[in-house]
Amino acid sequence: MDDREVGKMWDANADAWTKLARMGYDVYRDHLNTPAFMKMLPDVSGMRGLDIGCGEGHNTRLMAKRGADMTGIDIARRFAHHAAAAETEEPLGISYAAASGGALPFRDECFDFAVAFMSLMDMACHEEAVSEAYRVLKPGGFLQFSIIHPCFWTPRWEWIRNEAGEKVAVACGDYFGERWGVIEEWIFGAAPQELRDKLPKFRVPRFFRILSSWMNILAEAGFRLEQMQEPYADEETAKRCPDVADTRIVPLFLHARYRK
Ligand SMILES: C[S@@+](CC[C@H](N)C(=O)[O-])C[C@H]1O[C@@H](n2cnc3c(N)ncnc32)[C@H](O)[C@@H]1O
């Protein structure tokens, strides 16, 4: 599977994804990943930043609100369209373009930082995307990203439940599969059933990589690890949003910041 096919699939996902995410049903993003990511993010005010795989632009807007001069790119034209429409409604000085992280349409060393929220593992071109991020960063600039945790969300994966049906552990296998372009079909589980029934399921191509591959790709591009975290819901968040309580069992996401 190549970028063109990946882009087509995400184009088809974009309308329903944007609608549900903007209604608050992307609960792992809103209640766990984005708050933890933003807490880890250094001060970006006055900096020029790039959001790689920006989707409908929710997190791009948050960074612009922190004072960064933001550009967002996404392989899916339809996501770039929704993100640009939000910019027209509430101008924050963000520019959006449809482009691949694997071939960034920017000159060398023109960004102070780059971010990629839950997008690198969805790219057919991980390695190119990492080296492209390195190329467009100024010396001393950083790349901060979040991905699905490669160790705890493997190609073969299921929840183990107790007698009461509660999640208690994860069984994962086929770790070394590094399967390419596996299509997962799902929709935000937090959305009410009647709404889910009306919308097409997302078709998400996944590109599995083992942890050491990720580390090596980043090191070979020239990046130096600065900080890593495996966010999980605290007790208060788990009570407020029970959908994300399962992140207290194993880390489902990995966040890292690397420096050029
Ligand atoms: C899980 S969504 C995350 C979207 C957004 N960052 C967020 O957190 O809401 C993954 C995104 O990666 C984008 N994507 C996949 N392959 C890409 C590529 N090669 N270049 C740029 N974006 C890509 C998809 O179109 C999709 O918007």
The ligand as an SDF file (V2000), in Angstrom:
LIG
                    3D

 27 29  0  0  0  0  0  0  0  0999 V2000
   -5.2790    9.0300   13.5940 C   0  0  0  0  0  0  0  0  0  0  0  0
   -5.3600   10.3660   12.4850 S   0  0  0  0  0  0  0  0  0  0  0  0
   -4.7480   11.6730   13.5170 C   0  0  0  0  0  0  0  0  0  0  0  0
   -5.1720   13.0380   13.0640 C   0  0  0  0  0  0  0  0  0  0  0  0
   -4.7760   14.1990   13.9730 C   0  0  0  0  0  0  0  0  0  0  0  0
   -3.3400   14.3410   14.0900 N   0  0  0  0  0  0  0  0  0  0  0  0
   -5.4140   14.0680   15.3330 C   0  0  0  0  0  0  0  0  0  0  0  0
   -4.6870   13.7950   16.3070 O   0  0  0  0  0  0  0  0  0  0  0  0
   -6.6330   14.2670   15.4520 O   0  0  0  0  0  0  0  0  0  0  0  0
   -3.9630   10.0330   11.4040 C   0  0  0  0  0  0  0  0  0  0  0  0
   -3.7670   11.0850   10.3340 C   0  0  0  0  0  0  0  0  0  0  0  0
   -2.5750   10.7890    9.5760 O   0  0  0  0  0  0  0  0  0  0  0  0
   -2.8180   11.1920    8.2420 C   0  0  0  0  0  0  0  0  0  0  0  0
   -1.8200   10.5660    7.3590 N   0  0  0  0  0  0  0  0  0  0  0  0
   -1.6800    9.2620    7.0080 C   0  0  0  0  0  0  0  0  0  0  0  0
   -0.6260    9.1120    6.1730 N   0  0  0  0  0  0  0  0  0  0  0  0
   -0.0770   10.3380    6.0100 C   0  0  0  0  0  0  0  0  0  0  0  0
    1.0410   10.8350    5.2800 C   0  0  0  0  0  0  0  0  0  0  0  0
    1.8300   10.0480    4.5510 N   0  0  0  0  0  0  0  0  0  0  0  0
    1.3090   12.1600    5.3500 N   0  0  0  0  0  0  0  0  0  0  0  0
    0.5210   13.0030    6.0760 C   0  0  0  0  0  0  0  0  0  0  0  0
   -0.5540   12.5930    6.7770 N   0  0  0  0  0  0  0  0  0  0  0  0
   -0.8500   11.2790    6.7620 C   0  0  0  0  0  0  0  0  0  0  0  0
   -4.2570   10.7510    8.0080 C   0  0  0  0  0  0  0  0  0  0  0  0
   -4.8450   11.3440    6.8820 O   0  0  0  0  0  0  0  0  0  0  0  0
   -4.9060   11.1590    9.3260 C   0  0  0  0  0  0  0  0  0  0  0  0
   -5.3650   12.4820    9.2920 O   0  0  0  0  0  0  0  0  0  0  0  0
  1  2  1  0
  2  3  1  0
  2 10  1  0
  3  4  1  0
  4  5  1  0
  5  6  1  0
  5  7  1  0
  7  8  2  0
  7  9  1  0
 10 11  1  0
 11 12  1  0
 11 26  1  0
 12 13  1  0
 13 14  1  0
 13 24  1  0
 14 15  1  0
 14 23  1  0
 15 16  2  0
 16 17  1  0
 17 18  1  0
 17 23  2  0
 18 19  1  0
 18 20  2  0
 20 21  1  0
 21 22  2  0
 22 23  1  0
 24 25  1  0
 24 26  1  0
 26 27  1  0
M  CHG  2   2   1   9  -1
M  END
$$$$
